[in-house]
Amino acid sequence: MEKLTLSVKFDTTSLDEAIEKVRTLKKELRELGLPYFTGNPLAGYQPQQEEKATNQ
């Protein structure tokens, strides 16, 4: 699978709303089976591993 970069900008001034949107996006990526990375691209990304994948 080739690497793709997705940058998302939310049009909101509410921190709680932005956090909820990020959680929803991460959930949808997991459901699609796509790995994702979080963090500031200038500081380096932190890979997120799906927990249930290690249990199989």
HTML snippet that shows the backbone in 3Dmol.js (N, CA, C, O; Angstrom):
<script src="https://3Dmol.org/build/3Dmol-min.js"></script>
<div id="view" style="width:600px;height:400px;position:relative"></div>
<script>
const pdb = `
ATOM      1  N   MET A   1       0.847  -1.174   0.000  1.00  0.00           N
ATOM      2  CA  MET A   1       0.000   0.000   0.000  1.00  0.00           C
ATOM      3  C   MET A   1       0.895   1.240   0.000  1.00  0.00           C
ATOM      4  O   MET A   1       1.855   1.330   0.765  1.00  0.00           O
ATOM      5  N   GLU A   2       0.565   2.182  -0.862  1.00  0.00           N
ATOM      6  CA  GLU A   2       1.364   3.395  -0.909  1.00  0.00           C
ATOM      7  C   GLU A   2       0.974   4.341   0.221  1.00  0.00           C
ATOM      8  O   GLU A   2      -0.145   4.299   0.734  1.00  0.00           O
ATOM      9  N   LYS A   3       1.920   5.191   0.595  1.00  0.00           N
ATOM     10  CA  LYS A   3       1.667   6.143   1.674  1.00  0.00           C
ATOM     11  C   LYS A   3       0.921   7.351   1.124  1.00  0.00           C
ATOM     12  O   LYS A   3       1.265   7.892   0.073  1.00  0.00           O
ATOM     13  N   LEU A   4      -0.089   7.752   1.845  1.00  0.00           N
ATOM     14  CA  LEU A   4      -0.850   8.947   1.515  1.00  0.00           C
ATOM     15  C   LEU A   4      -0.865   9.854   2.728  1.00  0.00           C
ATOM     16  O   LEU A   4      -0.866   9.385   3.867  1.00  0.00           O
ATOM     17  N   THR A   5      -0.877  11.134   2.484  1.00  0.00           N
ATOM     18  CA  THR A   5      -0.961  12.096   3.575  1.00  0.00           C
ATOM     19  C   THR A   5      -2.294  12.820   3.484  1.00  0.00           C
ATOM     20  O   THR A   5      -2.670  13.338   2.432  1.00  0.00           O
ATOM     21  N   LEU A   6      -2.992  12.845   4.592  1.00  0.00           N
ATOM     22  CA  LEU A   6      -4.273  13.533   4.675  1.00  0.00           C
ATOM     23  C   LEU A   6      -4.147  14.608   5.741  1.00  0.00           C
ATOM     24  O   LEU A   6      -3.852  14.322   6.901  1.00  0.00           O
ATOM     25  N   SER A   7      -4.370  15.823   5.337  1.00  0.00           N
ATOM     26  CA  SER A   7      -4.349  16.937   6.278  1.00  0.00           C
ATOM     27  C   SER A   7      -5.782  17.438   6.419  1.00  0.00           C
ATOM     28  O   SER A   7      -6.461  17.695   5.425  1.00  0.00           O
ATOM     29  N   VAL A   8      -6.229  17.572   7.654  1.00  0.00           N
ATOM     30  CA  VAL A   8      -7.617  17.956   7.904  1.00  0.00           C
ATOM     31  C   VAL A   8      -7.647  19.258   8.692  1.00  0.00           C
ATOM     32  O   VAL A   8      -6.932  19.421   9.681  1.00  0.00           O
ATOM     33  N   LYS A   9      -8.479  20.169   8.241  1.00  0.00           N
ATOM     34  CA  LYS A   9      -8.679  21.424   8.957  1.00  0.00           C
ATOM     35  C   LYS A   9     -10.164  21.538   9.269  1.00  0.00           C
ATOM     36  O   LYS A   9     -10.995  21.490   8.361  1.00  0.00           O
ATOM     37  N   PHE A  10     -10.502  21.689  10.542  1.00  0.00           N
ATOM     38  CA  PHE A  10     -11.893  21.797  10.953  1.00  0.00           C
ATOM     39  C   PHE A  10     -12.267  23.264  11.099  1.00  0.00           C
ATOM     40  O   PHE A  10     -11.505  24.059  11.650  1.00  0.00           O
ATOM     41  N   ASP A  11     -13.440  23.610  10.603  1.00  0.00           N
ATOM     42  CA  ASP A  11     -13.941  24.974  10.692  1.00  0.00           C
ATOM     43  C   ASP A  11     -14.776  25.107  11.963  1.00  0.00           C
ATOM     44  O   ASP A  11     -16.007  25.087  11.921  1.00  0.00           O
ATOM     45  N   THR A  12     -14.089  25.242  13.082  1.00  0.00           N
ATOM     46  CA  THR A  12     -14.778  25.381  14.361  1.00  0.00           C
ATOM     47  C   THR A  12     -13.894  26.167  15.326  1.00  0.00           C
ATOM     48  O   THR A  12     -12.667  26.144  15.226  1.00  0.00           O
ATOM     49  N   THR A  13     -14.526  26.848  16.241  1.00  0.00           N
ATOM     50  CA  THR A  13     -13.776  27.531  17.291  1.00  0.00           C
ATOM     51  C   THR A  13     -13.902  26.784  18.607  1.00  0.00           C
ATOM     52  O   THR A  13     -13.334  27.192  19.619  1.00  0.00           O
ATOM     53  N   SER A  14     -14.652  25.682  18.589  1.00  0.00           N
ATOM     54  CA  SER A  14     -14.868  24.896  19.798  1.00  0.00           C
ATOM     55  C   SER A  14     -13.847  23.767  19.878  1.00  0.00           C
ATOM     56  O   SER A  14     -13.803  22.901  19.004  1.00  0.00           O
ATOM     57  N   LEU A  15     -13.038  23.777  20.911  1.00  0.00           N
ATOM     58  CA  LEU A  15     -12.054  22.715  21.092  1.00  0.00           C
ATOM     59  C   LEU A  15     -12.739  21.369  21.271  1.00  0.00           C
ATOM     60  O   LEU A  15     -12.294  20.369  20.706  1.00  0.00           O
ATOM     61  N   ASP A  16     -13.811  21.330  22.047  1.00  0.00           N
ATOM     62  CA  ASP A  16     -14.539  20.073  22.259  1.00  0.00           C
ATOM     63  C   ASP A  16     -15.082  19.509  20.949  1.00  0.00           C
ATOM     64  O   ASP A  16     -15.029  18.301  20.718  1.00  0.00           O
ATOM     65  N   GLU A  17     -15.597  20.377  20.101  1.00  0.00           N
ATOM     66  CA  GLU A  17     -16.129  19.930  18.810  1.00  0.00           C
ATOM     67  C   GLU A  17     -15.001  19.397  17.919  1.00  0.00           C
ATOM     68  O   GLU A  17     -15.169  18.377  17.250  1.00  0.00           O
ATOM     69  N   ALA A  18     -13.870  20.075  17.909  1.00  0.00           N
ATOM     70  CA  ALA A  18     -12.733  19.617  17.108  1.00  0.00           C
ATOM     71  C   ALA A  18     -12.226  18.263  17.595  1.00  0.00           C
ATOM     72  O   ALA A  18     -11.912  17.391  16.785  1.00  0.00           O
ATOM     73  N   ILE A  19     -12.146  18.085  18.908  1.00  0.00           N
ATOM     74  CA  ILE A  19     -11.695  16.808  19.477  1.00  0.00           C
ATOM     75  C   ILE A  19     -12.651  15.692  19.076  1.00  0.00           C
ATOM     76  O   ILE A  19     -12.211  14.602  18.712  1.00  0.00           O
ATOM     77  N   GLU A  20     -13.937  15.951  19.139  1.00  0.00           N
ATOM     78  CA  GLU A  20     -14.930  14.935  18.758  1.00  0.00           C
ATOM     79  C   GLU A  20     -14.814  14.586  17.275  1.00  0.00           C
ATOM     80  O   GLU A  20     -14.957  13.421  16.902  1.00  0.00           O
ATOM     81  N   LYS A  21     -14.558  15.578  16.434  1.00  0.00           N
ATOM     82  CA  LYS A  21     -14.397  15.319  15.002  1.00  0.00           C
ATOM     83  C   LYS A  21     -13.157  14.473  14.739  1.00  0.00           C
ATOM     84  O   LYS A  21     -13.187  13.588  13.885  1.00  0.00           O
ATOM     85  N   VAL A  22     -12.081  14.729  15.452  1.00  0.00           N
ATOM     86  CA  VAL A  22     -10.862  13.927  15.300  1.00  0.00           C
ATOM     87  C   VAL A  22     -11.124  12.492  15.740  1.00  0.00           C
ATOM     88  O   VAL A  22     -10.694  11.553  15.070  1.00  0.00           O
ATOM     89  N   ARG A  23     -11.815  12.311  16.846  1.00  0.00           N
ATOM     90  CA  ARG A  23     -12.146  10.956  17.317  1.00  0.00           C
ATOM     91  C   ARG A  23     -12.982  10.207  16.285  1.00  0.00           C
ATOM     92  O   ARG A  23     -12.757   9.022  16.035  1.00  0.00           O
ATOM     93  N   THR A  24     -13.943  10.899  15.690  1.00  0.00           N
ATOM     94  CA  THR A  24     -14.787  10.277  14.667  1.00  0.00           C
ATOM     95  C   THR A  24     -13.954   9.889  13.451  1.00  0.00           C
ATOM     96  O   THR A  24     -14.121   8.797  12.907  1.00  0.00           O
ATOM     97  N   LEU A  25     -13.069  10.768  13.028  1.00  0.00           N
ATOM     98  CA  LEU A  25     -12.209  10.481  11.883  1.00  0.00           C
ATOM     99  C   LEU A  25     -11.309   9.280  12.153  1.00  0.00           C
ATOM    100  O   LEU A  25     -11.163   8.411  11.293  1.00  0.00           O
ATOM    101  N   LYS A  26     -10.704   9.223  13.339  1.00  0.00           N
ATOM    102  CA  LYS A  26      -9.835   8.096  13.694  1.00  0.00           C
ATOM    103  C   LYS A  26     -10.616   6.786  13.722  1.00  0.00           C
ATOM    104  O   LYS A  26     -10.115   5.749  13.288  1.00  0.00           O
ATOM    105  N   LYS A  27     -11.848   6.836  14.237  1.00  0.00           N
ATOM    106  CA  LYS A  27     -12.695   5.641  14.273  1.00  0.00           C
ATOM    107  C   LYS A  27     -12.995   5.158  12.859  1.00  0.00           C
ATOM    108  O   LYS A  27     -12.935   3.960  12.584  1.00  0.00           O
ATOM    109  N   GLU A  28     -13.315   6.077  11.972  1.00  0.00           N
ATOM    110  CA  GLU A  28     -13.615   5.705  10.588  1.00  0.00           C
ATOM    111  C   GLU A  28     -12.390   5.128   9.891  1.00  0.00           C
ATOM    112  O   GLU A  28     -12.516   4.181   9.115  1.00  0.00           O
ATOM    113  N   LEU A  29     -11.213   5.676  10.150  1.00  0.00           N
ATOM    114  CA  LEU A  29      -9.986   5.131   9.558  1.00  0.00           C
ATOM    115  C   LEU A  29      -9.736   3.713  10.048  1.00  0.00           C
ATOM    116  O   LEU A  29      -9.351   2.846   9.262  1.00  0.00           O
ATOM    117  N   ARG A  30      -9.951   3.464  11.349  1.00  0.00           N
ATOM    118  CA  ARG A  30      -9.791   2.108  11.897  1.00  0.00           C
ATOM    119  C   ARG A  30     -10.770   1.141  11.249  1.00  0.00           C
ATOM    120  O   ARG A  30     -10.403   0.015  10.913  1.00  0.00           O
ATOM    121  N   GLU A  31     -12.020   1.577  11.072  1.00  0.00           N
ATOM    122  CA  GLU A  31     -13.037   0.722  10.459  1.00  0.00           C
ATOM    123  C   GLU A  31     -12.675   0.363   9.025  1.00  0.00           C
ATOM    124  O   GLU A  31     -13.025  -0.716   8.546  1.00  0.00           O
ATOM    125  N   LEU A  32     -11.977   1.261   8.340  1.00  0.00           N
ATOM    126  CA  LEU A  32     -11.527   0.990   6.977  1.00  0.00           C
ATOM    127  C   LEU A  32     -10.246   0.162   6.951  1.00  0.00           C
ATOM    128  O   LEU A  32      -9.801  -0.271   5.889  1.00  0.00           O
ATOM    129  N   GLY A  33      -9.658  -0.055   8.123  1.00  0.00           N
ATOM    130  CA  GLY A  33      -8.425  -0.829   8.202  1.00  0.00           C
ATOM    131  C   GLY A  33      -7.198  -0.043   7.801  1.00  0.00           C
ATOM    132  O   GLY A  33      -6.179  -0.630   7.436  1.00  0.00           O
ATOM    133  N   LEU A  34      -7.276   1.270   7.862  1.00  0.00           N
ATOM    134  CA  LEU A  34      -6.147   2.107   7.464  1.00  0.00           C
ATOM    135  C   LEU A  34      -5.325   2.516   8.682  1.00  0.00           C
ATOM    136  O   LEU A  34      -5.880   2.942   9.695  1.00  0.00           O
ATOM    137  N   PRO A  35      -4.009   2.388   8.584  1.00  0.00           N
ATOM    138  CA  PRO A  35      -3.174   2.884   9.685  1.00  0.00           C
ATOM    139  C   PRO A  35      -3.194   4.412   9.661  1.00  0.00           C
ATOM    140  O   PRO A  35      -3.378   5.026   8.611  1.00  0.00           O
ATOM    141  N   TYR A  36      -3.006   4.999  10.806  1.00  0.00           N
ATOM    142  CA  TYR A  36      -2.970   6.450  10.845  1.00  0.00           C
ATOM    143  C   TYR A  36      -1.902   6.913  11.817  1.00  0.00           C
ATOM    144  O   TYR A  36      -1.496   6.178  12.718  1.00  0.00           O
ATOM    145  N   PHE A  37      -1.455   8.138  11.620  1.00  0.00           N
ATOM    146  CA  PHE A  37      -0.428   8.743  12.455  1.00  0.00           C
ATOM    147  C   PHE A  37      -0.980  10.055  12.970  1.00  0.00           C
ATOM    148  O   PHE A  37      -1.683  10.770  12.257  1.00  0.00           O
ATOM    149  N   THR A  38      -0.657  10.364  14.209  1.00  0.00           N
ATOM    150  CA  THR A  38      -1.124  11.620  14.778  1.00  0.00           C
ATOM    151  C   THR A  38       0.069  12.450  15.202  1.00  0.00           C
ATOM    152  O   THR A  38       1.158  11.925  15.433  1.00  0.00           O
ATOM    153  N   GLY A  39      -0.144  13.724  15.301  1.00  0.00           N
ATOM    154  CA  GLY A  39       0.905  14.596  15.798  1.00  0.00           C
ATOM    155  C   GLY A  39       1.201  15.731  14.839  1.00  0.00           C
ATOM    156  O   GLY A  39       0.603  15.845  13.768  1.00  0.00           O
ATOM    157  N   ASN A  40       2.112  16.542  15.240  1.00  0.00           N
ATOM    158  CA  ASN A  40       2.553  17.673  14.447  1.00  0.00           C
ATOM    159  C   ASN A  40       3.578  17.175  13.433  1.00  0.00           C
ATOM    160  O   ASN A  40       4.594  16.604  13.829  1.00  0.00           O
ATOM    161  N   PRO A  41       3.342  17.375  12.133  1.00  0.00           N
ATOM    162  CA  PRO A  41       4.288  16.869  11.142  1.00  0.00           C
ATOM    163  C   PRO A  41       5.679  17.484  11.266  1.00  0.00           C
ATOM    164  O   PRO A  41       6.660  16.886  10.824  1.00  0.00           O
ATOM    165  N   LEU A  42       5.772  18.654  11.853  1.00  0.00           N
ATOM    166  CA  LEU A  42       7.079  19.283  12.021  1.00  0.00           C
ATOM    167  C   LEU A  42       7.850  18.671  13.181  1.00  0.00           C
ATOM    168  O   LEU A  42       9.080  18.726  13.209  1.00  0.00           O
ATOM    169  N   ALA A  43       7.134  18.088  14.138  1.00  0.00           N
ATOM    170  CA  ALA A  43       7.772  17.490  15.312  1.00  0.00           C
ATOM    171  C   ALA A  43       7.914  15.980  15.166  1.00  0.00           C
ATOM    172  O   ALA A  43       8.552  15.338  15.999  1.00  0.00           O
ATOM    173  N   GLY A  44       7.335  15.412  14.132  1.00  0.00           N
ATOM    174  CA  GLY A  44       7.370  13.963  13.944  1.00  0.00           C
ATOM    175  C   GLY A  44       6.043  13.348  14.329  1.00  0.00           C
ATOM    176  O   GLY A  44       5.361  13.817  15.241  1.00  0.00           O
ATOM    177  N   TYR A  45       5.692  12.302  13.629  1.00  0.00           N
ATOM    178  CA  TYR A  45       4.414  11.634  13.868  1.00  0.00           C
ATOM    179  C   TYR A  45       4.563  10.515  14.873  1.00  0.00           C
ATOM    180  O   TYR A  45       5.632   9.920  15.009  1.00  0.00           O
ATOM    181  N   GLN A  46       3.482  10.236  15.572  1.00  0.00           N
ATOM    182  CA  GLN A  46       3.418   9.125  16.511  1.00  0.00           C
ATOM    183  C   GLN A  46       2.508   8.067  15.902  1.00  0.00           C
ATOM    184  O   GLN A  46       1.303   8.292  15.788  1.00  0.00           O
ATOM    185  N   PRO A  47       3.055   6.913  15.504  1.00  0.00           N
ATOM    186  CA  PRO A  47       2.191   5.894  14.899  1.00  0.00           C
ATOM    187  C   PRO A  47       1.203   5.333  15.906  1.00  0.00           C
ATOM    188  O   PRO A  47       1.541   5.127  17.072  1.00  0.00           O
ATOM    189  N   GLN A  48      -0.005   5.089  15.459  1.00  0.00           N
ATOM    190  CA  GLN A  48      -1.049   4.507  16.295  1.00  0.00           C
ATOM    191  C   GLN A  48      -1.283   3.086  15.816  1.00  0.00           C
ATOM    192  O   GLN A  48      -1.585   2.865  14.643  1.00  0.00           O
ATOM    193  N   GLN A  49      -1.147   2.141  16.700  1.00  0.00           N
ATOM    194  CA  GLN A  49      -1.357   0.741  16.355  1.00  0.00           C
ATOM    195  C   GLN A  49      -2.723   0.317  16.856  1.00  0.00           C
ATOM    196  O   GLN A  49      -3.125   0.669  17.965  1.00  0.00           O
ATOM    197  N   GLU A  50      -3.430  -0.434  16.042  1.00  0.00           N
ATOM    198  CA  GLU A  50      -4.733  -0.933  16.460  1.00  0.00           C
ATOM    199  C   GLU A  50      -4.516  -2.090  17.411  1.00  0.00           C
ATOM    200  O   GLU A  50      -3.825  -3.052  17.079  1.00  0.00           O
ATOM    201  N   GLU A  51      -5.106  -2.000  18.599  1.00  0.00           N
ATOM    202  CA  GLU A  51      -4.872  -2.985  19.650  1.00  0.00           C
ATOM    203  C   GLU A  51      -5.349  -4.374  19.268  1.00  0.00           C
ATOM    204  O   GLU A  51      -4.657  -5.354  19.547  1.00  0.00           O
ATOM    205  N   LYS A  52      -6.510  -4.490  18.639  1.00  0.00           N
ATOM    206  CA  LYS A  52      -7.043  -5.814  18.350  1.00  0.00           C
ATOM    207  C   LYS A  52      -6.219  -6.553  17.299  1.00  0.00           C
ATOM    208  O   LYS A  52      -6.292  -7.779  17.219  1.00  0.00           O
ATOM    209  N   ALA A  53      -5.442  -5.841  16.498  1.00  0.00           N
ATOM    210  CA  ALA A  53      -4.607  -6.494  15.492  1.00  0.00           C
ATOM    211  C   ALA A  53      -3.506  -7.319  16.151  1.00  0.00           C
ATOM    212  O   ALA A  53      -3.086  -8.335  15.598  1.00  0.00           O
ATOM    213  N   THR A  54      -3.037  -6.902  17.312  1.00  0.00           N
ATOM    214  CA  THR A  54      -1.980  -7.637  18.000  1.00  0.00           C
ATOM    215  C   THR A  54      -2.527  -8.850  18.727  1.00  0.00           C
ATOM    216  O   THR A  54      -1.766  -9.748  19.090  1.00  0.00           O
ATOM    217  N   ASN A  55      -3.846  -8.893  18.946  1.00  0.00           N
ATOM    218  CA  ASN A  55      -4.455 -10.008  19.659  1.00  0.00           C
ATOM    219  C   ASN A  55      -4.829 -11.164  18.748  1.00  0.00           C
ATOM    220  O   ASN A  55      -5.207 -12.228  19.236  1.00  0.00           O
ATOM    221  N   GLN A  56      -4.734 -10.985  17.451  1.00  0.00           N
ATOM    222  CA  GLN A  56      -5.158 -12.033  16.517  1.00  0.00           C
ATOM    223  C   GLN A  56      -4.093 -13.069  16.316  1.00  0.00           C
ATOM    224  O   GLN A  56      -4.291 -14.020  15.560  1.00  0.00           O
TER     225      GLN A  56
END
`;
const viewer = $3Dmol.createViewer("view");
viewer.addModel(pdb, "pdb");
viewer.setStyle({}, {cartoon: {color: "spectrum"}});
viewer.zoomTo();
viewer.render();
</script>
